[in-house]
Amino acid sequence: MSEMLLSFNIFCIFLCTWSFVVTSKVNNINRPTVGIIRWDAWNLINGQYDAISYYFHRAMSPEHFHYRLPFFAKVNSDTNVTINGDMQEIMDQEIVYARYAGFDYWAFDTYCAFGSNCTTNSVYCTQYYNQTANRYCPQNPAYGLYRYLSSKYISFY
């Protein structure tokens, strides 16, 4: 019986030590780099959705999709939601959540910026505008990036 107890104790010590070594390797040395790619399609501009945000708003409005809404969305009824992620306090909270979850970096997907009546001085942006099927002309395509850069929590990254 004492041999079995001794073997069990050695096994427990080995298991605890091995667990500690594996955990430290996973958490500090061999952990993959994980990041966030933020594509902004949740904004209101002067109380109106742009073309892309409108379609996301419409797609998420039926009640059976409400569980997929971001934390900052408001459910107005079973068939209507409001989604506006273009606020500094929302970006600040997203940064806090991401840091707590262990994300290492952020990447932002943006579009060409256009002036009134979809004007631009960029040949590339003119070509982009002319070649898109719905002639999408975003008014503030990098709002997430700007909110991120002006956050008081940017020092987390």
C-alpha positions as CSV (number, residue, x, y, z in Angstrom):
1,M,0.0,0.0,0.0
2,S,2.8,2.4,0.9
3,E,4.5,1.7,-2.5
4,M,1.2,2.6,-4.3
5,L,0.9,5.8,-2.2
6,L,4.5,6.8,-3.0
7,S,3.9,6.2,-6.7
8,F,0.7,8.2,-6.6
9,N,2.5,11.1,-4.8
10,I,5.4,11.1,-7.3
11,F,2.8,11.0,-10.2
12,C,1.0,14.0,-8.6
13,I,4.2,16.0,-8.3
14,F,5.2,15.1,-11.9
15,L,1.7,16.1,-13.1
16,C,1.7,19.4,-11.3
17,T,5.3,20.3,-12.5
18,W,4.5,19.2,-16.1
19,S,1.3,21.3,-16.0
20,F,3.2,24.3,-14.8
21,V,5.9,24.0,-17.5
22,V,3.3,23.5,-20.3
23,T,1.2,26.4,-19.1
24,S,4.2,28.7,-18.9
25,K,5.3,27.7,-22.4
26,V,1.8,28.2,-23.9
27,N,1.2,31.5,-22.2
28,N,4.7,33.1,-22.6
29,I,6.8,31.5,-25.2
30,N,4.9,29.4,-27.8
31,R,1.6,31.3,-27.8
32,P,0.4,32.3,-31.2
33,T,0.0,35.9,-32.0
34,V,-3.7,36.7,-32.1
35,G,-5.2,40.0,-33.4
36,I,-8.4,41.8,-34.3
37,I,-9.3,42.8,-37.8
38,R,-11.9,45.6,-37.5
39,W,-14.1,46.3,-40.4
40,D,-16.3,49.2,-39.6
41,A,-19.9,48.7,-40.8
42,W,-21.8,49.7,-37.7
43,N,-22.0,53.5,-37.9
44,L,-24.6,56.2,-38.2
45,I,-23.6,59.5,-39.9
46,N,-26.0,62.4,-39.0
47,G,-28.5,59.9,-37.9
48,Q,-28.4,57.8,-41.1
49,Y,-26.6,54.6,-42.1
50,D,-24.3,54.6,-45.0
51,A,-24.9,52.0,-47.7
52,I,-22.9,49.2,-46.1
53,S,-24.1,49.9,-42.5
54,Y,-27.7,50.0,-43.8
55,Y,-27.4,46.4,-45.1
56,F,-25.9,45.1,-41.9
57,H,-28.5,46.9,-39.9
58,R,-31.3,45.5,-42.0
59,A,-29.8,41.9,-41.9
60,M,-29.5,42.0,-38.1
61,S,-32.9,43.5,-37.4
62,P,-35.0,40.3,-37.3
63,E,-35.3,39.0,-33.8
64,H,-33.7,35.6,-34.5
65,F,-30.4,37.4,-35.3
66,H,-30.4,39.7,-32.2
67,Y,-28.0,37.3,-30.3
68,R,-25.3,38.2,-32.9
69,L,-25.5,41.9,-32.2
70,P,-22.5,43.7,-30.8
71,F,-22.6,44.8,-27.2
72,F,-23.4,48.4,-28.1
73,A,-26.4,47.7,-30.3
74,K,-29.9,48.7,-29.1
75,V,-32.9,46.5,-29.7
76,N,-35.8,48.8,-30.5
77,S,-38.4,46.1,-31.3
78,D,-38.5,42.5,-32.5
79,T,-37.8,43.8,-36.0
80,N,-35.7,46.9,-35.5
81,V,-32.2,47.6,-34.0
82,T,-29.9,50.5,-33.8
83,I,-26.2,49.8,-34.3
84,N,-23.7,52.7,-34.0
85,G,-20.1,51.9,-33.2
86,D,-18.8,55.3,-34.0
87,M,-18.4,56.6,-30.5
88,Q,-15.2,56.9,-28.4
89,E,-16.6,55.2,-25.4
90,I,-17.5,52.1,-27.5
91,M,-13.9,51.9,-28.9
92,D,-12.5,52.4,-25.4
93,Q,-14.6,49.4,-24.2
94,E,-13.6,47.3,-27.2
95,I,-9.9,47.9,-26.4
96,V,-10.4,47.0,-22.7
97,Y,-12.3,43.8,-23.8
98,A,-9.6,42.9,-26.3
99,R,-6.8,43.4,-23.8
100,Y,-8.6,41.3,-21.2
101,A,-9.1,38.5,-23.8
102,G,-5.3,38.6,-24.6
103,F,-5.4,40.0,-28.2
104,D,-2.0,41.2,-29.3
105,Y,-2.7,43.7,-32.1
106,W,-5.4,45.5,-34.1
107,A,-5.7,45.9,-37.9
108,F,-8.2,48.1,-39.6
109,D,-10.0,47.7,-42.9
110,T,-10.8,51.0,-44.5
111,Y,-12.0,52.5,-47.8
112,C,-11.1,55.5,-49.8
113,A,-12.4,58.7,-48.2
114,F,-14.6,60.9,-50.4
115,G,-15.8,64.5,-50.1
116,S,-19.3,65.7,-50.9
117,N,-20.9,64.3,-54.0
118,C,-18.3,61.5,-53.9
119,T,-15.4,63.7,-55.1
120,T,-11.8,62.8,-54.6
121,N,-8.4,63.9,-55.8
122,S,-7.1,60.3,-55.8
123,V,-6.9,58.4,-59.1
124,Y,-7.0,55.1,-57.2
125,C,-10.1,56.2,-55.3
126,T,-11.8,57.4,-58.5
127,Q,-11.1,54.0,-60.1
128,Y,-12.4,52.2,-57.0
129,Y,-15.6,54.3,-57.1
130,N,-16.2,53.7,-60.8
131,Q,-15.6,49.9,-60.6
132,T,-17.7,49.1,-57.5
133,A,-21.1,47.7,-58.4
134,N,-23.1,50.0,-56.2
135,R,-20.8,53.0,-56.4
136,Y,-20.2,52.9,-52.7
137,C,-19.0,56.3,-51.4
138,P,-18.2,56.1,-47.7
139,Q,-18.2,59.4,-45.8
140,N,-16.0,58.3,-42.9
141,P,-14.4,55.0,-43.7
142,A,-11.7,55.1,-41.1
143,Y,-13.7,56.1,-38.1
144,G,-12.7,53.0,-36.1
145,L,-9.0,53.7,-36.7
146,Y,-9.4,57.3,-35.7
147,R,-11.3,56.3,-32.5
148,Y,-8.6,53.7,-31.7
149,L,-5.7,56.3,-32.2
150,S,-7.5,58.8,-29.9
151,S,-8.3,56.3,-27.2
152,K,-6.9,56.8,-23.7
153,Y,-6.4,53.0,-23.7
154,I,-4.1,52.8,-26.7
155,S,-1.1,52.3,-24.4
156,F,-2.4,48.7,-23.9
157,Y,-0.9,47.9,-27.3
